[in-house]
Amino acid sequence: FPIIDFPTPYAKDFDRYMDKGLAVADTYRSNDLIRVGFGPHAPYTLCDESLTRVATLAAELQAPIQIHLHESETEIATSLDQHNVRPIERLKRLGLLSPLLQAVHMTQIDDDDITSLVESQAHVIHCPKSNLKLASGLSPVQKLHDAGVNVALGTDGAASNNSLDMFSELQYAALVGKVVANDACAISAKQSLEMATINGARAMGLEKCIGSLEKGKQADVIALDMDALGQTPMYRPESHLVYSQVGNRVSHVWVNGKALLSDYALKTLNEEQIKEIAHRWQSRIHSH
């Protein structure tokens, strides 16, 4: 749930953000498929006291913390000017740097930052398309991987991504990763797939339940129709999944063994109703 120090249409202050978010966590405490975490927006939108409170509560509840971190050069410069340290060092001092932390973006990093990530066992969430659209920089994912940092794949929000298509993100992660590393062998198709699956599960602390197809784990499975003309011939399935943009070929989805999509048809949601709600919100937003 979002946490910021200043008012928005969602909440008027830090305490109200926390109250609303913790109420959601309490509501879904017994739901096996919903886990609520803390979402402090960024170091520059929260004061030290607020960040410390988040760190304390997250540790008590063993809930994940997701924060935008080292996303731009401006963020680094502002932190050095206001706090005399880089943002990651400030989070470390305030107790947020731990295996519970998901550091989103991490485009502006040096060797000391990587050392801090390794020592704390914090996770990095790589959002290549968002980084490109905002021209905020590119994360050295292969370098992070080589250092032993768990890097998962994300999209960021619709405002800086548009499609929120994880298959597209797979491709961008692999291609951009090679350019940043100046190595055509960097970020292989297998690595990219792991970032989108098991690494994401690790970042959420759920690797024992999801993230791979193994006995005893939840049956979270997708099936793809790879028989289309544009997918023929197929030599290496991993490369096809990453480089051939096959998101529209997902024909079936199961979550914990329950079918949610079958033969391209949603089983638990009304597509027309969703469109109607989306258009209603579009009109409401335009009116403001």
C-alpha positions as a Markdown table, in Angstrom:
| # | Residue | x | y | z |
|---|---|---|---|---|
| 1 | Phe | 0.0 | 0.0 | 0.0 |
| 2 | Pro | 1.2 | 3.5 | -0.8 |
| 3 | Ile | 2.9 | 5.7 | 1.8 |
| 4 | Ile | 3.9 | 9.3 | 1.3 |
| 5 | Asp | 4.3 | 12.2 | 3.7 |
| 6 | Phe | 2.1 | 14.7 | 1.8 |
| 7 | Pro | -1.6 | 14.6 | 1.1 |
| 8 | Thr | -3.2 | 13.0 | -2.0 |
| 9 | Pro | -6.8 | 12.0 | -2.9 |
| 10 | Tyr | -6.1 | 8.7 | -1.2 |
| 11 | Ala | -4.9 | 10.0 | 2.2 |
| 12 | Lys | -4.2 | 13.3 | 4.0 |
| 13 | Asp | -1.0 | 12.4 | 5.9 |
| 14 | Phe | 1.4 | 9.7 | 6.8 |
| 15 | Asp | -0.7 | 8.3 | 9.7 |
| 16 | Arg | -3.8 | 8.0 | 7.4 |
| 17 | Tyr | -1.8 | 6.1 | 4.8 |
| 18 | Met | -0.6 | 3.7 | 7.4 |
| 19 | Asp | -4.1 | 3.3 | 9.0 |
| 20 | Lys | -5.7 | 2.5 | 5.7 |
| 21 | Gly | -2.9 | 0.1 | 4.6 |
| 22 | Leu | -2.8 | -1.8 | 7.8 |
| 23 | Ala | -6.6 | -2.1 | 7.7 |
| 24 | Val | -6.2 | -3.8 | 4.3 |
| 25 | Ala | -3.5 | -6.1 | 5.7 |
| 26 | Asp | -5.8 | -7.1 | 8.6 |
| 27 | Thr | -8.7 | -7.7 | 6.3 |
| 28 | Tyr | -6.8 | -10.2 | 4.2 |
| 29 | Arg | -4.7 | -11.7 | 7.0 |
| 30 | Ser | -6.1 | -15.2 | 6.4 |
| 31 | Asn | -6.2 | -15.1 | 2.6 |
| 32 | Asp | -3.5 | -17.4 | 1.2 |
| 33 | Leu | -3.3 | -15.6 | -2.1 |
| 34 | Ile | -3.0 | -12.0 | -0.8 |
| 35 | Arg | 0.0 | -10.6 | 1.0 |
| 36 | Val | 0.1 | -6.9 | 1.9 |
| 37 | Gly | 3.4 | -5.0 | 2.0 |
| 38 | Phe | 4.6 | -1.5 | 2.7 |
| 39 | Gly | 5.0 | 0.8 | -0.2 |
| 40 | Pro | 6.9 | 4.0 | 0.9 |
| 41 | His | 7.2 | 5.8 | -2.4 |
| 42 | Ala | 10.8 | 7.0 | -2.3 |
| 43 | Pro | 13.4 | 8.4 | 0.0 |
| 44 | Tyr | 12.7 | 12.0 | -1.1 |
| 45 | Thr | 8.9 | 11.8 | -0.3 |
| 46 | Leu | 9.3 | 10.6 | 3.2 |
| 47 | Cys | 11.1 | 12.0 | 6.3 |
| 48 | Asp | 13.5 | 10.0 | 8.5 |
| 49 | Glu | 10.8 | 9.5 | 11.2 |
| 50 | Ser | 8.3 | 8.1 | 8.7 |
| 51 | Leu | 10.9 | 5.7 | 7.1 |
| 52 | Thr | 11.9 | 4.5 | 10.5 |
| 53 | Arg | 8.3 | 3.7 | 11.5 |
| 54 | Val | 7.9 | 1.7 | 8.2 |
| 55 | Ala | 11.1 | -0.3 | 9.0 |
| 56 | Thr | 10.0 | -1.1 | 12.5 |
| 57 | Leu | 6.5 | -2.2 | 11.5 |
| 58 | Ala | 7.7 | -4.2 | 8.5 |
| 59 | Ala | 10.1 | -6.0 | 10.7 |
| 60 | Glu | 7.4 | -6.8 | 13.3 |
| 61 | Leu | 5.0 | -8.1 | 10.7 |
| 62 | Gln | 7.7 | -9.6 | 8.4 |
| 63 | Ala | 6.1 | -7.8 | 5.5 |
| 64 | Pro | 7.9 | -6.7 | 2.4 |
| 65 | Ile | 8.9 | -3.1 | 1.7 |
| 66 | Gln | 8.9 | -1.8 | -1.8 |
| 67 | Ile | 10.5 | 1.6 | -2.5 |
| 68 | His | 11.7 | 3.5 | -5.6 |
| 69 | Leu | 15.4 | 3.9 | -5.0 |
| 70 | His | 18.3 | 5.4 | -7.0 |
| 71 | Glu | 16.0 | 6.0 | -9.9 |
| 72 | Ser | 17.6 | 9.2 | -11.2 |
| 73 | Glu | 20.7 | 11.4 | -10.9 |
| 74 | Thr | 18.5 | 14.2 | -9.3 |
| 75 | Glu | 17.5 | 11.8 | -6.5 |
| 76 | Ile | 21.2 | 11.1 | -5.7 |
| 77 | Ala | 22.1 | 14.8 | -5.8 |
| 78 | Thr | 19.2 | 15.8 | -3.6 |
| 79 | Ser | 20.0 | 13.2 | -1.0 |
| 80 | Leu | 23.7 | 14.3 | -0.9 |
| 81 | Asp | 22.6 | 17.9 | -0.5 |
| 82 | Gln | 20.0 | 17.3 | 2.2 |
| 83 | His | 21.3 | 14.3 | 4.1 |
| 84 | Asn | 25.0 | 14.2 | 3.1 |
| 85 | Val | 24.7 | 10.5 | 2.1 |
| 86 | Arg | 23.4 | 8.6 | -0.9 |
| 87 | Pro | 19.8 | 7.4 | -0.6 |
| 88 | Ile | 20.7 | 3.7 | 0.0 |
| 89 | Glu | 23.1 | 4.7 | 2.8 |
| 90 | Arg | 20.3 | 6.8 | 4.4 |
| 91 | Leu | 17.9 | 3.8 | 4.2 |
| 92 | Lys | 20.6 | 1.6 | 5.8 |
| 93 | Arg | 21.0 | 4.0 | 8.7 |
| 94 | Leu | 17.3 | 4.1 | 9.2 |
| 95 | Gly | 17.0 | 0.3 | 9.3 |
| 96 | Leu | 15.2 | -0.3 | 6.0 |
| 97 | Leu | 18.0 | -2.2 | 4.2 |
| 98 | Ser | 17.2 | -5.9 | 4.8 |
| 99 | Pro | 16.0 | -9.0 | 3.0 |
| 100 | Leu | 12.5 | -7.5 | 3.2 |
| 101 | Leu | 13.4 | -4.6 | 1.0 |
| 102 | Gln | 12.6 | -4.4 | -2.7 |
| 103 | Ala | 14.6 | -1.6 | -4.3 |
| 104 | Val | 12.9 | -0.5 | -7.5 |
| 105 | His | 14.9 | 0.8 | -10.4 |
| 106 | Met | 18.5 | 1.2 | -9.0 |
| 107 | Thr | 19.8 | 2.8 | -12.2 |
| 108 | Gln | 22.3 | 5.1 | -10.5 |
| 109 | Ile | 24.6 | 2.8 | -8.5 |
| 110 | Asp | 28.3 | 2.4 | -7.7 |
| 111 | Asp | 30.3 | -0.4 | -6.1 |
| 112 | Asp | 29.6 | 0.7 | -2.6 |
| 113 | Asp | 25.8 | 0.6 | -3.3 |
| 114 | Ile | 26.2 | -3.0 | -4.6 |
| 115 | Thr | 28.1 | -4.0 | -1.5 |
| 116 | Ser | 25.3 | -2.6 | 0.6 |
| 117 | Leu | 22.8 | -4.6 | -1.4 |
| 118 | Val | 24.8 | -7.8 | -1.0 |
| 119 | Glu | 25.4 | -7.4 | 2.7 |
| 120 | Ser | 21.8 | -6.6 | 3.5 |
| 121 | Gln | 20.4 | -9.3 | 1.1 |
| 122 | Ala | 18.0 | -6.6 | -0.3 |
| 123 | His | 16.4 | -7.2 | -3.7 |
| 124 | Val | 16.4 | -5.1 | -6.8 |
| 125 | Ile | 13.3 | -4.8 | -9.0 |
| 126 | His | 14.4 | -4.0 | -12.6 |
| 127 | Cys | 11.9 | -1.9 | -14.7 |
| 128 | Pro | 13.7 | -1.5 | -18.0 |
| 129 | Lys | 10.7 | 0.0 | -20.0 |
| 130 | Ser | 9.9 | 2.6 | -17.4 |
| 131 | Asn | 13.6 | 3.5 | -17.1 |
| 132 | Leu | 13.7 | 4.1 | -20.8 |
| 133 | Lys | 10.5 | 6.0 | -21.1 |
| 134 | Leu | 11.5 | 8.4 | -18.3 |
| 135 | Ala | 15.2 | 8.6 | -19.4 |
| 136 | Ser | 16.1 | 7.9 | -15.8 |
| 137 | Gly | 19.1 | 5.6 | -16.6 |
| 138 | Leu | 19.8 | 1.9 | -17.0 |
| 139 | Ser | 20.5 | -0.6 | -14.2 |
| 140 | Pro | 23.7 | -2.7 | -14.5 |
| 141 | Val | 21.8 | -5.9 | -14.1 |
| 142 | Gln | 24.5 | -8.3 | -15.1 |
| 143 | Lys | 26.9 | -6.6 | -12.7 |
| 144 | Leu | 24.3 | -7.0 | -9.9 |
| 145 | His | 23.7 | -10.6 | -10.9 |
| 146 | Asp | 27.5 | -11.4 | -10.8 |
| 147 | Ala | 27.7 | -9.8 | -7.4 |
| 148 | Gly | 25.0 | -12.1 | -6.1 |
| 149 | Val | 22.2 | -9.6 | -5.8 |
| 150 | Asn | 18.7 | -11.1 | -6.5 |
| 151 | Val | 17.2 | -9.0 | -9.4 |
| 152 | Ala | 13.5 | -9.4 | -10.2 |
| 153 | Leu | 11.6 | -8.0 | -13.1 |
| 154 | Gly | 8.8 | -5.3 | -12.7 |
| 155 | Thr | 6.9 | -2.8 | -14.9 |
| 156 | Asp | 6.5 | 0.2 | -12.6 |
| 157 | Gly | 3.1 | 2.0 | -13.0 |
| 158 | Ala | 1.0 | 2.6 | -16.1 |
| 159 | Ala | 2.0 | 6.3 | -16.2 |
| 160 | Ser | 5.6 | 5.3 | -17.1 |
| 161 | Asn | 5.1 | 2.1 | -18.9 |
| 162 | Asn | 1.6 | 2.0 | -20.6 |
| 163 | Ser | 1.3 | -1.7 | -21.4 |
| 164 | Leu | 2.4 | -3.4 | -18.2 |
| 165 | Asp | 3.2 | -6.4 | -20.4 |
| 166 | Met | 5.6 | -8.7 | -18.7 |
| 167 | Phe | 6.5 | -10.5 | -21.9 |
| 168 | Ser | 7.6 | -7.1 | -23.3 |
| 169 | Glu | 9.5 | -6.5 | -20.1 |
| 170 | Leu | 11.3 | -9.8 | -20.6 |
| 171 | Gln | 12.6 | -8.8 | -24.0 |
| 172 | Tyr | 13.6 | -5.3 | -22.9 |
| 173 | Ala | 15.5 | -6.7 | -19.9 |
| 174 | Ala | 17.5 | -9.1 | -22.0 |
| 175 | Leu | 18.3 | -6.5 | -24.8 |
| 176 | Val | 19.1 | -3.5 | -22.5 |
| 177 | Gly | 21.1 | -5.8 | -20.2 |
| 178 | Lys | 23.4 | -6.6 | -23.1 |
| 179 | Val | 23.9 | -3.0 | -24.1 |
| 180 | Val | 24.7 | -1.9 | -20.5 |
| 181 | Ala | 27.2 | -4.7 | -20.0 |
| 182 | Asn | 28.6 | -4.2 | -23.6 |
| 183 | Asp | 28.3 | -8.0 | -23.9 |
| 184 | Ala | 26.0 | -9.9 | -26.2 |
| 185 | Cys | 26.1 | -12.9 | -23.8 |
| 186 | Ala | 24.9 | -10.8 | -20.8 |
| 187 | Ile | 21.3 | -11.4 | -19.5 |
| 188 | Ser | 20.5 | -14.6 | -21.3 |
| 189 | Ala | 16.9 | -15.6 | -22.1 |
| 190 | Lys | 17.1 | -18.0 | -19.1 |
| 191 | Gln | 18.2 | -15.2 | -16.8 |
| 192 | Ser | 15.4 | -12.9 | -18.0 |
| 193 | Leu | 12.8 | -15.6 | -17.4 |
| 194 | Glu | 14.2 | -16.3 | -13.9 |
| 195 | Met | 13.9 | -12.5 | -13.2 |
| 196 | Ala | 10.3 | -12.7 | -14.1 |
| 197 | Thr | 9.5 | -15.9 | -12.1 |
| 198 | Ile | 11.6 | -17.4 | -9.3 |
| 199 | Asn | 13.6 | -14.2 | -8.6 |
| 200 | Gly | 10.3 | -12.3 | -8.2 |
| 201 | Ala | 9.1 | -14.9 | -5.8 |
| 202 | Arg | 12.3 | -14.5 | -3.8 |
| 203 | Ala | 11.9 | -10.7 | -3.7 |
| 204 | Met | 8.5 | -11.2 | -2.1 |
| 205 | Gly | 9.7 | -13.9 | 0.3 |
| 206 | Leu | 7.4 | -16.4 | -1.4 |
| 207 | Glu | 9.9 | -18.7 | -3.2 |
| 208 | Lys | 8.7 | -21.7 | -1.2 |
| 209 | Cys | 5.2 | -21.3 | -2.6 |
| 210 | Ile | 5.5 | -19.9 | -6.1 |
| 211 | Gly | 8.0 | -18.9 | -8.8 |
| 212 | Ser | 8.7 | -22.3 | -10.3 |
| 213 | Leu | 6.8 | -25.5 | -11.2 |
| 214 | Glu | 7.7 | -27.9 | -8.4 |
| 215 | Lys | 5.9 | -30.5 | -6.3 |
| 216 | Gly | 4.4 | -28.9 | -3.3 |
| 217 | Lys | 4.2 | -25.4 | -4.7 |
| 218 | Gln | 1.0 | -23.6 | -5.7 |
| 219 | Ala | 0.0 | -24.5 | -9.2 |
| 220 | Asp | 0.5 | -21.0 | -10.8 |
| 221 | Val | 0.8 | -21.9 | -14.5 |
| 222 | Ile | 0.3 | -20.3 | -17.8 |
| 223 | Ala | 0.0 | -22.1 | -21.2 |
| 224 | Leu | 0.9 | -20.5 | -24.5 |
| 225 | Asp | -0.2 | -21.4 | -28.1 |
| 226 | Met | 3.2 | -21.5 | -29.9 |
| 227 | Asp | 1.8 | -23.0 | -33.1 |
| 228 | Ala | 1.1 | -19.6 | -34.8 |
| 229 | Leu | 2.9 | -18.9 | -38.1 |
| 230 | Gly | 4.9 | -16.1 | -36.5 |
| 231 | Gln | 6.2 | -18.6 | -33.9 |
| 232 | Thr | 7.3 | -21.2 | -36.4 |
| 233 | Pro | 9.8 | -22.8 | -36.3 |
| 234 | Met | 10.8 | -22.9 | -32.7 |
| 235 | Tyr | 14.2 | -24.2 | -31.7 |
| 236 | Arg | 14.7 | -22.9 | -28.2 |
| 237 | Pro | 11.5 | -22.2 | -26.2 |
| 238 | Glu | 13.3 | -19.9 | -23.8 |
| 239 | Ser | 14.5 | -17.6 | -26.6 |
| 240 | His | 11.0 | -17.7 | -28.2 |
| 241 | Leu | 9.4 | -16.6 | -24.9 |
| 242 | Val | 11.8 | -13.7 | -24.4 |
| 243 | Tyr | 12.5 | -12.5 | -27.9 |
| 244 | Ser | 9.4 | -13.2 | -29.9 |
| 245 | Gln | 6.8 | -11.1 | -28.0 |
| 246 | Val | 4.3 | -13.9 | -27.3 |
| 247 | Gly | 2.1 | -12.3 | -24.5 |
| 248 | Asn | -0.9 | -12.4 | -26.8 |
| 249 | Arg | -0.4 | -16.1 | -27.2 |
| 250 | Val | -1.3 | -16.9 | -23.5 |
| 251 | Ser | -4.3 | -19.2 | -23.8 |
| 252 | His | -4.7 | -20.5 | -20.3 |
| 253 | Val | -3.9 | -19.2 | -16.8 |
| 254 | Trp | -4.2 | -21.1 | -13.5 |
| 255 | Val | -3.6 | -19.6 | -10.1 |
| 256 | Asn | -3.2 | -22.1 | -7.2 |
| 257 | Gly | -4.8 | -24.7 | -9.6 |
| 258 | Lys | -7.9 | -22.6 | -10.3 |
| 259 | Ala | -8.5 | -21.7 | -14.0 |
| 260 | Leu | -8.7 | -18.0 | -14.5 |
| 261 | Leu | -8.3 | -17.9 | -18.3 |
| 262 | Ser | -9.3 | -20.8 | -20.6 |
| 263 | Asp | -9.0 | -20.7 | -24.4 |
| 264 | Tyr | -8.4 | -16.9 | -24.2 |
| 265 | Ala | -11.6 | -16.4 | -22.2 |
| 266 | Leu | -11.7 | -14.9 | -18.7 |
| 267 | Lys | -13.4 | -17.3 | -16.3 |
| 268 | Thr | -13.9 | -15.2 | -13.2 |
| 269 | Leu | -14.1 | -11.7 | -14.5 |
| 270 | Asn | -16.6 | -9.9 | -16.8 |
| 271 | Glu | -14.6 | -8.3 | -19.6 |
| 272 | Glu | -17.4 | -5.9 | -20.7 |
| 273 | Gln | -17.9 | -4.8 | -17.1 |
| 274 | Ile | -14.2 | -4.1 | -16.7 |
| 275 | Lys | -14.2 | -2.0 | -19.9 |
| 276 | Glu | -17.2 | -0.1 | -18.6 |
| 277 | Ile | -15.6 | 0.7 | -15.3 |
| 278 | Ala | -12.4 | 1.8 | -17.1 |
| 279 | His | -14.3 | 4.2 | -19.4 |
| 280 | Arg | -16.2 | 5.5 | -16.4 |
| 281 | Trp | -12.9 | 6.4 | -14.6 |
| 282 | Gln | -11.5 | 7.8 | -17.8 |
| 283 | Ser | -14.4 | 10.3 | -18.0 |
| 284 | Arg | -14.1 | 11.1 | -14.3 |
| 285 | Ile | -10.4 | 11.8 | -14.6 |
| 286 | His | -10.9 | 13.9 | -17.7 |
| 287 | Ser | -13.5 | 16.0 | -15.9 |
| 288 | His | -10.9 | 17.0 | -13.3 |
